[in-house]
Amino acid sequence: MSLRMHSYKTLLSVLLLFSVVSCGTGNRKLTGTKKTVALLEADTLPAKWQRKYDYFFMEAVRLKEKGDYAGAYDMYRYCLSVNPNAAAAFYELSKCCMYMGQERESENMLKTAVKLSPKNFWYNQTLAAYYQNKKDYPKAIFVYEDMTQQFPSRLEPLMALSVLYSQTRQYQEVINTLNKLEAVDGKSEQISMEKFRMYIAMGDLDEAFNEMKTLADEYPYDMRYLTLVGDVYLENGKPEEALAVYRQVMEKEPEYAPVQFSLANFYQHQGEDSLYQAQLHKVLLNENIPSDTKVNVMRQLILRAEQTDHDSLKIVSLFRAILEEKQENADIAMLAAQYMITKKMDQEAAPVLRQVLRIDPENTPARLQLLQYAISKQDMDNIIAICTSALEYTPEVLQFYYYLGMAYHEKREADEALNVFRKGVAQINDKTDKALASDLYAILGDMYHEKRMDQLAYAAYDSALVYKADNIGALNNYAYYLSLERKNLDKAEEMSYKTVQAEPANSTYLDTYAWILFEKGKYAEAKIYIEQAMQNGGDKNSVEVEHCGDIYWMNGEKEKALEYWKKAKELAEQKPIEGESARDKSEMDVLKKKITYKKYFVK
């Protein structure tokens, strides 16, 4: 195989190999006969030996293409038994070694290939790239510098050196390398700009000025360079010259944004605050200035305000002035809203967020923030309005289904709530957040159960647990509803126990677990958990208190049972606390029957 045939692919392959660590074949001795060694003194192999070498080499290539790197390794070794000075075989062996996790041997093989064939550009390039990838910058620089001598017409080593010297903060060496690039490839805008940046980094403003002046002279119609000349004048303590350049630019291109910012910087540099503010306002209110530029300026002004006078009202006033103008996109408005939110100016932020949505109706962050305001005020009608509008533009955002469904549920519009959650789960896909998908299914299960659609409820709970096996709410409700039906109690107990383990001080979960044990006839165990429920706030919940009475009865503590039944009735007759619903008539009838007859009755 000709080396040139696969040289560039080989380079790319080796660069990729350097990150691979896998199993190896172990160290193997290189062997050869006296006859073979004698042949190496000649420049070429006899035809017989060359055919043998070619066969093994092609077989190695075939094995490597199949992914059999150990087999390829052996074949390349056979190649070296035929010709121990075959640079190509050493080069290919280095790749095999890298794939097999033998990084040190890989490096040695690659170095040998370079030694045997020092004029092979790709071997040198691969070795340098190897060191560069390992962040062994001195060795990489050494190889690349050597390459500049061996391959003076090639640009790649010089370009790599400029990057390496920059990474190691050797700025003068960067400039020297860029000068060599110019000598090979000619002067270019990119090289001059890079030299300018290096001179700035070195603090050599005079040379930076000269470099930029050259660019400005070569590209007289590109205002970037002339503006930068003015900036360098200003940094060199030559404000009059800087101002003259800025005015020259503005005569040629009055609406050129960078020079307007430079002029603002000039006024700030001179301590002329009123002119500075006026210039900034001019920039920010100029409809010809791109929105992203204005965003960057406002961010700078916000940062400056935070570091100096903390005058948020001045920033807000400036935002309002900008937002009175026509906006090409919602970026400025969104930045304004975010700033106001940060400053806890919610009342001011709300109309700005609405402006964002008028410009960009699909802006989910803005709508979610408005939704948060509505939720904090428990404004169900506003929640419904926000979410309904959101789903017209972004039907894939599941949070809007969640809050819309919950708002309908709070308004006792059960059919609407159920319909929303059905639509919500229909939007679930592989990219959906698993926890959110689980919660949607869990709530759908609750709503199905409220409508006595038990099989659909249990199917929804199963789906919830597929997406998140430790969804505590789903586990608790699923388990409790199974216990009420007195079916699948083993499954119910297993699920409920997970909730108690997760939150051992949650009275609701403790009550559920106690009740399942009760239904399974494990009255003594049930007593342990119901008492824990009472100690953790369950004594304020009518259902949990009644359960406590039932469990005491089955444990033979009838006086305590009656006491808790009476307490359950008192709690039920009070206004339900937040998050609880009033008990239905059939439940109350059974509870009153227990108190009247001082006896436990099955519901």
C-alpha positions as CSV (number, residue, x, y, z in Angstrom):
1,M,0.0,0.0,0.0
2,S,1.3,3.4,-0.9
3,L,1.7,5.7,2.2
4,R,0.1,8.6,0.4
5,M,-3.0,6.7,-0.3
6,H,-4.1,6.7,3.3
7,S,-2.0,9.5,4.9
8,Y,-4.8,12.0,5.6
9,K,-7.3,9.4,6.9
10,T,-4.5,7.9,9.0
11,L,-3.9,11.3,10.6
12,L,-7.6,11.6,11.5
13,S,-7.7,8.1,12.8
14,V,-4.7,8.5,15.1
15,L,-6.1,11.8,16.5
16,L,-9.2,9.9,17.4
17,L,-7.3,7.0,18.8
18,F,-5.7,9.0,21.5
19,S,-8.8,9.1,23.6
20,V,-9.5,5.4,23.4
21,V,-8.5,3.1,26.3
22,S,-9.2,-0.6,26.0
23,C,-7.6,-4.0,26.5
24,G,-4.2,-4.8,25.0
25,T,-2.3,-7.8,23.9
26,G,0.7,-7.3,26.2
27,N,4.3,-6.7,25.3
28,R,5.7,-8.7,22.5
29,K,9.3,-9.1,21.4
30,L,10.3,-8.1,17.9
31,T,12.1,-10.9,16.2
32,G,13.9,-11.3,12.8
33,T,16.5,-13.5,11.1
34,K,20.0,-12.6,10.2
35,K,19.0,-12.9,6.6
36,T,16.3,-10.3,7.1
37,V,18.6,-7.9,8.9
38,A,21.2,-8.2,6.1
39,L,18.5,-7.3,3.6
40,L,17.9,-4.0,5.4
41,E,21.2,-2.7,4.4
42,A,19.8,-2.2,1.0
43,D,17.4,0.6,0.1
44,T,14.8,-1.8,-1.2
45,L,13.6,-5.4,-0.5
46,P,14.0,-8.1,-3.0
47,A,10.7,-8.8,-4.8
48,K,10.0,-12.0,-2.9
49,W,10.3,-10.3,0.5
50,Q,8.4,-7.2,-0.8
51,R,5.5,-9.4,-1.8
52,K,5.5,-11.1,1.6
53,Y,5.6,-7.7,3.3
54,D,2.7,-6.4,1.2
55,Y,0.6,-9.5,1.9
56,F,1.0,-9.1,5.7
57,F,0.3,-5.4,5.5
58,M,-2.9,-5.7,3.5
59,E,-4.1,-8.5,5.8
60,A,-3.4,-6.2,8.7
61,V,-5.5,-3.4,7.0
62,R,-8.3,-5.9,6.4
63,L,-8.3,-7.0,10.1
64,K,-8.2,-3.4,11.3
65,E,-11.2,-2.4,9.2
66,K,-13.1,-5.3,10.8
67,G,-12.2,-3.9,14.2
68,D,-9.8,-6.8,15.0
69,Y,-7.0,-4.6,16.3
70,A,-5.3,-7.4,18.1
71,G,-5.1,-9.4,14.9
72,A,-4.0,-6.4,13.0
73,Y,-1.3,-5.8,15.6
74,D,0.1,-9.3,15.0
75,M,0.1,-8.8,11.2
76,Y,2.0,-5.5,11.4
77,R,4.5,-7.3,13.7
78,Y,4.9,-9.9,10.9
79,C,5.5,-7.0,8.6
80,L,8.4,-5.9,10.8
81,S,9.8,-9.4,10.9
82,V,10.2,-9.0,7.1
83,N,11.3,-5.3,7.2
84,P,12.2,-4.0,10.7
85,N,12.7,-0.5,9.2
86,A,9.2,-0.2,7.8
87,A,8.0,3.2,9.0
88,A,4.5,2.5,7.8
89,A,4.2,-0.6,9.9
90,F,5.4,1.2,13.0
91,Y,2.9,4.0,12.2
92,E,0.0,1.6,11.9
93,L,1.2,-0.3,15.0
94,S,1.0,2.9,17.0
95,K,-2.7,3.2,16.1
96,C,-3.4,-0.4,17.1
97,C,-1.6,0.1,20.4
98,M,-3.6,3.2,21.2
99,Y,-6.9,1.3,20.5
100,M,-5.7,-1.5,22.8
101,G,-4.9,0.9,25.6
102,Q,-1.1,0.7,25.3
103,E,-0.5,4.5,25.1
104,R,3.2,4.4,26.0
105,E,4.0,1.8,23.4
106,S,1.9,3.7,20.9
107,E,4.0,6.8,21.4
108,N,7.2,4.8,21.0
109,M,6.0,3.3,17.8
110,L,5.0,6.7,16.5
111,K,8.3,8.2,17.4
112,T,10.1,5.3,15.7
113,A,8.0,5.9,12.5
114,V,9.1,9.5,12.5
115,K,12.7,8.6,13.1
116,L,12.7,6.1,10.3
117,S,10.9,8.5,7.9
118,P,11.6,12.0,9.1
119,K,10.5,13.6,5.9
120,N,7.0,12.1,6.2
121,F,4.8,15.1,7.0
122,W,1.8,13.1,8.3
123,Y,3.9,11.0,10.8
124,N,5.3,14.2,12.2
125,Q,1.9,15.9,12.2
126,T,0.3,12.9,14.1
127,L,3.1,12.9,16.7
128,A,2.7,16.6,17.3
129,A,-1.1,16.3,17.5
130,Y,-0.6,13.4,20.0
131,Y,1.4,15.6,22.3
132,Q,-1.0,18.5,21.8
133,N,-4.0,16.3,22.7
134,K,-2.2,15.2,25.9
135,K,-1.5,18.9,26.7
136,D,2.2,18.2,26.6
137,Y,2.7,21.6,24.9
138,P,6.5,21.8,25.1
139,K,6.9,18.5,23.2
140,A,4.2,19.5,20.7
141,I,5.9,22.8,20.1
142,F,9.2,21.1,19.6
143,V,7.8,18.8,16.9
144,Y,6.0,21.6,15.2
145,E,9.0,23.9,15.2
146,D,11.0,21.1,13.7
147,M,8.3,20.7,11.0
148,T,8.6,24.3,10.1
149,Q,12.2,23.7,9.2
150,Q,11.5,20.4,7.3
151,F,8.4,21.6,5.6
152,P,8.8,25.4,5.1
153,S,6.0,25.7,2.6
154,R,3.4,24.0,4.8
155,L,0.9,26.3,6.8
156,E,-0.4,23.7,9.2
157,P,2.7,23.6,11.6
158,L,2.7,27.4,11.8
159,M,-1.0,27.6,12.5
160,A,-0.7,25.0,15.2
161,L,2.2,26.8,16.7
162,S,0.3,30.1,16.9
163,V,-2.4,28.3,18.8
164,L,0.0,26.6,21.2
165,Y,2.0,29.7,21.9
166,S,-1.2,31.6,22.6
167,Q,-2.4,28.9,25.0
168,T,0.9,29.0,26.8
169,R,0.8,32.9,26.8
170,Q,4.0,33.2,24.8
171,Y,2.7,36.2,22.9
172,Q,5.9,37.3,21.3
173,E,6.3,33.8,19.9
174,V,2.8,34.0,18.5
175,I,3.7,37.2,16.7
176,N,7.0,35.6,15.4
177,T,5.0,32.7,14.1
178,L,2.4,34.9,12.5
179,N,5.1,36.8,10.8
180,K,6.4,33.5,9.3
181,L,2.8,32.7,8.2
182,E,2.7,36.1,6.4
183,A,6.0,35.2,4.7
184,V,4.6,31.9,3.4
185,D,1.0,32.8,2.7
186,G,1.0,36.6,2.4
187,K,-0.5,39.3,4.5
188,S,-4.1,38.8,5.6
189,E,-6.8,40.5,7.6
190,Q,-7.0,37.5,10.0
191,I,-3.3,37.5,10.7
192,S,-3.2,41.2,11.3
193,M,-6.1,41.1,13.7
194,E,-4.5,38.3,15.6
195,K,-1.2,40.2,15.8
196,F,-3.2,43.2,17.0
197,R,-4.7,41.1,19.8
198,M,-1.3,39.8,20.8
199,Y,0.2,43.3,21.0
200,I,-2.8,44.4,23.1
201,A,-2.2,41.4,25.4
202,M,1.5,42.3,25.7
203,G,0.6,45.9,26.5
204,D,2.5,47.1,23.4
205,L,0.0,49.7,22.3
206,D,2.3,51.3,19.8
207,E,2.7,48.1,17.8
208,A,-1.0,47.4,18.1
209,F,-1.7,50.9,16.7
210,N,0.7,50.3,13.8
211,E,-0.9,47.0,13.0
212,M,-4.4,48.4,13.0
213,K,-3.3,51.5,11.0
214,T,-2.0,49.2,8.3
215,L,-5.3,47.4,8.2
216,A,-7.2,50.7,8.1
217,D,-5.1,51.9,5.2
218,E,-5.5,48.6,3.3
219,Y,-9.3,48.5,3.9
220,P,-10.4,52.2,3.9
221,Y,-14.1,51.3,3.5
222,D,-14.2,49.0,6.5
223,M,-15.0,51.2,9.4
224,R,-14.0,48.5,11.9
225,Y,-10.3,49.1,11.5
226,L,-10.5,52.9,11.5
227,T,-12.6,52.7,14.7
228,L,-10.1,50.5,16.3
229,V,-7.4,53.0,15.4
230,G,-9.3,55.5,17.4
231,D,-9.7,53.1,20.3
232,V,-5.9,52.5,20.3
233,Y,-5.3,56.3,20.2
234,L,-7.6,56.6,23.3
235,E,-5.8,53.8,25.2
236,N,-2.4,55.4,24.3
237,G,-3.5,58.6,26.0
238,K,-4.2,60.5,22.8
239,P,-7.9,61.5,23.2
240,E,-7.8,64.4,20.6
241,E,-6.5,62.0,17.9
242,A,-9.1,59.4,19.0
243,L,-11.9,62.0,18.7
244,A,-10.7,63.1,15.3
245,V,-10.8,59.4,14.1
246,Y,-14.3,58.8,15.5
247,R,-15.6,62.0,13.8
248,Q,-14.0,60.8,10.5
249,V,-15.8,57.5,10.8
250,M,-19.1,59.2,11.6
251,E,-18.8,61.5,8.6
252,K,-18.5,58.4,6.4
253,E,-21.0,56.2,8.2
254,P,-23.1,58.2,10.8
255,E,-25.1,55.1,12.0
256,Y,-22.1,52.8,12.4
257,A,-22.8,51.3,15.9
258,P,-19.2,50.5,17.0
259,V,-18.0,54.1,16.6
260,Q,-21.0,55.3,18.5
261,F,-20.1,53.1,21.4
262,S,-16.5,54.1,21.1
263,L,-17.6,57.8,21.2
264,A,-19.6,57.0,24.4
265,N,-16.5,55.3,25.8
266,F,-14.5,58.4,24.9
267,Y,-16.9,60.7,26.9
268,Q,-16.7,58.4,29.8
269,H,-12.9,58.3,29.6
270,Q,-12.9,62.1,29.7
271,G,-15.2,62.3,32.7
272,E,-18.0,63.9,30.7
273,D,-20.8,61.9,32.2
274,S,-23.7,63.9,30.7
275,L,-22.3,63.5,27.2
276,Y,-21.7,59.8,28.0
277,Q,-25.3,59.3,29.0
278,A,-26.6,61.2,26.1
279,Q,-24.5,59.2,23.7
280,L,-25.7,55.9,25.2
281,H,-29.3,57.0,24.9
282,K,-28.6,57.9,21.3
283,V,-27.3,54.4,20.6
284,L,-30.0,52.6,22.5
285,L,-32.8,54.6,20.9
286,N,-31.4,54.2,17.4
287,E,-33.7,51.8,15.5
288,N,-30.8,51.0,13.1
289,I,-28.7,49.6,15.9
290,P,-29.2,45.8,16.1
291,S,-31.1,44.4,19.0
292,D,-28.2,42.2,20.2
293,T,-25.9,45.2,20.3
294,K,-28.4,47.0,22.5
295,V,-28.7,44.0,24.8
296,N,-24.9,43.9,25.2
297,V,-24.9,47.7,26.0
298,M,-27.7,47.3,28.6
299,R,-25.8,44.4,30.2
300,Q,-22.8,46.6,30.5
301,L,-24.8,49.4,32.0
302,I,-26.5,47.0,34.5
303,L,-23.0,45.8,35.6
304,R,-21.7,49.3,35.9
305,A,-24.8,50.3,38.0
306,E,-24.3,47.3,40.3
307,Q,-20.7,48.3,40.8
308,T,-21.3,52.0,41.5
309,D,-24.6,53.7,42.4
310,H,-27.0,50.8,42.4
311,D,-29.5,53.1,40.7
312,S,-32.0,50.5,39.4
313,L,-34.7,53.2,38.7
314,K,-32.3,54.8,36.1
315,I,-31.9,51.4,34.4
316,V,-35.6,50.7,34.4
317,S,-36.3,54.2,33.0
318,L,-33.8,53.5,30.2
319,F,-35.5,50.2,29.5
320,R,-38.9,51.8,29.3
321,A,-37.6,54.4,26.8
322,I,-36.1,51.7,24.6
323,L,-39.3,49.6,24.8
324,E,-41.4,52.5,23.5
325,E,-39.7,52.1,20.2
326,K,-40.5,49.3,17.7
327,Q,-38.7,46.1,18.6
328,E,-37.2,43.8,16.0
329,N,-37.4,40.9,18.6
330,A,-38.1,40.3,22.2
331,D,-34.5,40.3,23.5
332,I,-34.5,43.7,25.0
333,A,-37.9,43.3,26.6
334,M,-36.9,39.9,28.1
335,L,-33.7,41.4,29.5
336,A,-35.8,44.2,31.0
337,A,-38.2,41.8,32.6
338,Q,-35.4,39.6,34.0
339,Y,-33.8,42.7,35.5
340,M,-37.1,43.8,37.1
341,I,-37.7,40.3,38.5
342,T,-34.2,40.3,40.0
343,K,-34.9,43.6,41.6
344,K,-38.3,42.2,42.9
345,M,-40.2,44.7,40.8
346,D,-42.9,42.2,39.9
347,Q,-45.6,44.8,39.3
348,E,-43.3,46.5,36.8
349,A,-42.2,43.2,35.2
350,A,-45.7,41.9,34.4
351,P,-46.6,44.3,31.6
352,V,-43.1,43.9,30.1
353,L,-43.6,40.1,30.1
354,R,-46.9,40.7,28.3
355,Q,-45.0,42.8,25.7
356,V,-42.5,40.0,25.3
357,L,-45.4,37.7,24.4
358,R,-46.9,40.1,22.0
359,I,-43.6,40.2,20.1
360,D,-42.8,36.5,20.6
361,P,-45.9,34.4,21.5
362,E,-43.8,31.2,21.8
363,N,-41.6,32.6,24.5
364,T,-42.2,30.0,27.2
365,P,-40.0,31.5,30.0
366,A,-42.0,34.8,29.8
367,R,-45.3,32.9,30.0
368,L,-44.1,30.7,32.8
369,Q,-43.1,33.8,34.8
370,L,-46.6,35.3,34.3
371,L,-48.0,32.0,35.3
372,Q,-46.0,32.1,38.5
373,Y,-47.5,35.4,39.4
374,A,-51.0,34.1,38.8
375,I,-50.3,31.0,40.9
376,S,-48.9,33.1,43.8
377,K,-52.2,35.0,43.8
378,Q,-54.3,31.8,43.4
379,D,-56.0,33.5,40.5
380,M,-57.5,30.4,38.8
381,D,-59.1,32.4,36.0
382,N,-55.8,34.0,35.1
383,I,-54.0,30.7,35.3
384,I,-56.5,29.2,32.9
385,A,-56.2,32.1,30.5
386,I,-52.4,32.0,30.5
387,C,-52.2,28.3,30.0
388,T,-54.9,28.1,27.4
389,S,-53.1,30.8,25.3
390,A,-49.7,29.0,25.9
391,L,-51.0,25.7,24.5
392,E,-52.1,27.4,21.3
393,Y,-48.4,28.3,20.6
394,T,-46.5,25.6,22.5
395,P,-48.6,22.5,22.8
396,E,-45.5,20.4,23.6
397,V,-44.8,22.2,27.0
398,L,-46.3,19.9,29.6
399,Q,-46.2,22.4,32.5
400,F,-49.1,24.3,31.0
401,Y,-51.3,21.1,30.9
402,Y,-50.4,20.5,34.5
403,Y,-51.3,24.0,35.8
404,L,-54.4,24.3,33.5
405,G,-55.7,21.0,34.7
406,M,-55.1,21.8,38.4
407,A,-56.8,25.2,37.9
408,Y,-59.9,23.5,36.5
409,H,-59.8,21.0,39.4
410,E,-59.7,23.8,41.9
411,K,-62.7,25.4,40.3
412,R,-64.6,22.0,40.6
413,E,-64.7,21.6,36.8
414,A,-63.7,18.0,36.9
415,D,-64.6,17.1,33.3
416,E,-62.4,20.0,32.0
417,A,-59.6,19.0,34.3
418,L,-59.7,15.4,33.2
419,N,-59.8,16.4,29.6
420,V,-56.7,18.6,30.0
421,F,-54.6,15.9,31.7
422,R,-55.7,13.4,29.0
423,K,-54.3,15.8,26.4
424,G,-51.2,16.4,28.5
425,V,-50.2,12.7,28.7
426,A,-50.8,12.4,24.9
427,Q,-47.9,14.8,24.4
428,I,-45.4,12.6,26.4
429,N,-42.5,11.3,24.3
430,D,-39.0,10.0,24.7
431,K,-37.6,13.5,25.4
432,T,-40.1,14.3,28.1
433,D,-38.8,14.9,31.6
434,K,-39.5,11.6,33.4
435,A,-40.6,13.1,36.7
436,L,-43.1,15.5,35.0
437,A,-44.5,12.7,32.9
438,S,-44.9,10.6,36.1
439,D,-46.7,13.4,37.9
440,L,-49.1,14.0,35.0
441,Y,-50.1,10.3,34.9
442,A,-50.4,10.2,38.8
443,I,-52.8,13.2,38.8
444,L,-54.7,11.6,35.9
445,G,-55.1,8.5,38.0
446,D,-56.4,10.6,40.9
447,M,-59.0,12.2,38.6
448,Y,-60.1,8.9,37.2
449,H,-60.6,7.6,40.7
450,E,-62.7,10.6,41.7
451,K,-65.0,9.6,38.8
452,R,-65.0,5.9,40.0
453,M,-63.2,4.9,36.8
454,D,-60.9,2.6,38.9
455,Q,-59.4,0.5,36.1
456,L,-58.3,3.6,34.2
457,A,-57.0,5.1,37.4
458,Y,-54.8,2.0,38.1
459,A,-53.5,2.0,34.6
460,A,-52.6,5.7,34.9
461,Y,-50.8,4.9,38.2
462,D,-48.9,2.1,36.6
463,S,-47.8,4.5,33.8
464,A,-46.7,7.0,36.5
465,L,-44.5,4.4,38.2
466,V,-43.0,3.3,34.8
467,Y,-41.7,6.9,34.3
468,K,-40.7,7.3,38.0
469,A,-40.7,4.2,40.2
470,D,-40.3,6.2,43.4
471,N,-43.2,8.7,42.7
472,I,-44.3,8.8,46.3
473,G,-47.6,10.5,45.7
474,A,-48.6,7.9,43.1
475,L,-47.4,5.0,45.3
476,N,-49.5,6.3,48.3
477,N,-52.7,7.0,46.4
478,Y,-52.5,3.8,44.4
479,A,-51.9,1.7,47.5
480,Y,-54.7,3.5,49.5
481,Y,-57.3,3.0,46.8
482,L,-56.4,-0.7,46.5
483,S,-56.9,-1.0,50.2
484,L,-60.4,0.6,50.0
485,E,-61.3,-2.1,47.5
486,R,-59.7,-4.7,49.7
487,K,-57.8,-6.1,46.6
488,N,-54.2,-6.7,45.7
489,L,-53.3,-5.9,49.3
490,D,-49.8,-7.4,49.1
491,K,-49.0,-5.0,46.2
492,A,-50.6,-2.2,48.1
493,E,-48.5,-3.0,51.2
494,E,-45.3,-3.1,49.2
495,M,-46.0,0.3,47.5
496,S,-47.1,1.9,50.8
497,Y,-44.0,0.8,52.7
498,K,-41.8,2.6,50.1
499,T,-43.6,5.9,51.0
500,V,-43.1,5.4,54.7
501,Q,-39.4,4.7,54.1
502,A,-39.1,7.8,52.0
503,E,-41.0,10.1,54.4
504,P,-41.3,8.4,57.9
505,A,-42.9,11.5,59.4
506,N,-45.7,12.0,56.8
507,S,-49.0,11.3,58.6
508,T,-50.8,10.6,55.3
509,Y,-48.3,7.9,54.3
510,L,-48.3,6.4,57.8
511,D,-52.1,6.3,57.8
512,T,-52.2,4.6,54.4
513,Y,-49.7,1.9,55.5
514,A,-51.6,1.4,58.8
515,W,-54.9,1.0,57.0
516,I,-53.4,-1.6,54.6
517,L,-52.1,-3.5,57.6
518,F,-55.5,-3.2,59.2
519,E,-57.3,-4.6,56.1
520,K,-54.8,-7.5,56.1
521,G,-55.7,-8.3,59.7
522,K,-52.3,-7.1,61.1
523,Y,-53.9,-5.1,63.9
524,A,-51.0,-4.8,66.2
525,E,-48.6,-3.6,63.5
526,A,-51.3,-1.2,62.2
527,K,-51.5,0.3,65.7
528,I,-47.8,1.1,65.7
529,Y,-48.1,3.1,62.4
530,I,-51.4,4.8,63.1
531,E,-50.0,6.1,66.5
532,Q,-47.0,7.5,64.6
533,A,-49.5,9.2,62.2
534,M,-51.3,10.8,65.1
535,Q,-48.0,12.1,66.5
536,N,-47.1,13.7,63.2
537,G,-50.2,15.7,62.5
538,G,-52.7,13.1,61.7
539,D,-54.8,14.0,64.7
540,K,-56.1,17.0,62.8
541,N,-57.5,14.9,59.9
542,S,-61.0,13.4,60.3
543,V,-60.3,10.3,58.1
544,E,-57.0,9.5,59.8
545,V,-58.5,9.9,63.3
546,E,-61.4,7.6,62.4
547,H,-58.9,5.0,61.2
548,C,-57.1,5.3,64.5
549,G,-60.4,4.6,66.3
550,D,-61.1,1.5,64.0
551,I,-57.6,0.1,64.7
552,Y,-57.9,0.6,68.5
553,W,-61.3,-1.2,68.3
554,M,-59.7,-4.2,66.6
555,N,-56.9,-4.2,69.2
556,G,-59.5,-4.4,72.0
557,E,-59.2,-0.8,73.2
558,K,-62.8,0.1,72.8
559,E,-62.8,3.2,75.0
560,K,-60.0,4.7,73.0
561,A,-61.8,3.8,69.8
562,L,-65.0,5.6,70.9
563,E,-62.9,8.6,71.9
564,Y,-61.3,8.8,68.4
565,W,-64.5,8.3,66.6
566,K,-66.1,11.3,68.4
567,K,-63.0,13.4,67.6
568,A,-63.2,12.4,64.0
569,K,-66.9,13.5,63.9
570,E,-65.9,16.9,65.4
571,L,-63.2,17.4,62.9
572,A,-65.5,16.5,60.0
573,E,-68.1,19.1,61.1
574,Q,-65.5,21.8,61.0
575,K,-64.5,23.7,57.9
576,P,-62.0,21.6,56.0
577,I,-58.4,22.7,56.2
578,E,-56.6,23.6,53.0
579,G,-55.9,20.6,50.8
580,E,-58.8,18.5,52.2
581,S,-62.3,18.0,51.0
582,A,-65.5,17.6,53.1
583,R,-66.5,14.1,53.9
584,D,-69.4,12.7,52.0
585,K,-72.7,11.7,53.6
586,S,-72.3,8.0,53.4
587,E,-69.0,8.2,55.3
588,M,-70.5,10.3,58.0
589,D,-73.5,8.0,58.4
590,V,-71.1,5.1,59.1
591,L,-69.1,7.2,61.6
592,K,-72.2,8.3,63.4
593,K,-73.3,4.6,63.6
594,K,-70.0,3.6,65.2
595,I,-70.5,6.3,67.9
596,T,-74.2,5.5,68.5
597,Y,-73.7,1.7,68.8
598,K,-70.1,2.0,70.2
599,K,-69.0,-0.6,67.8
600,Y,-67.0,-0.9,64.6
601,F,-68.9,-1.2,61.4
602,V,-67.4,-2.0,58.0
603,K,-68.0,0.7,55.5
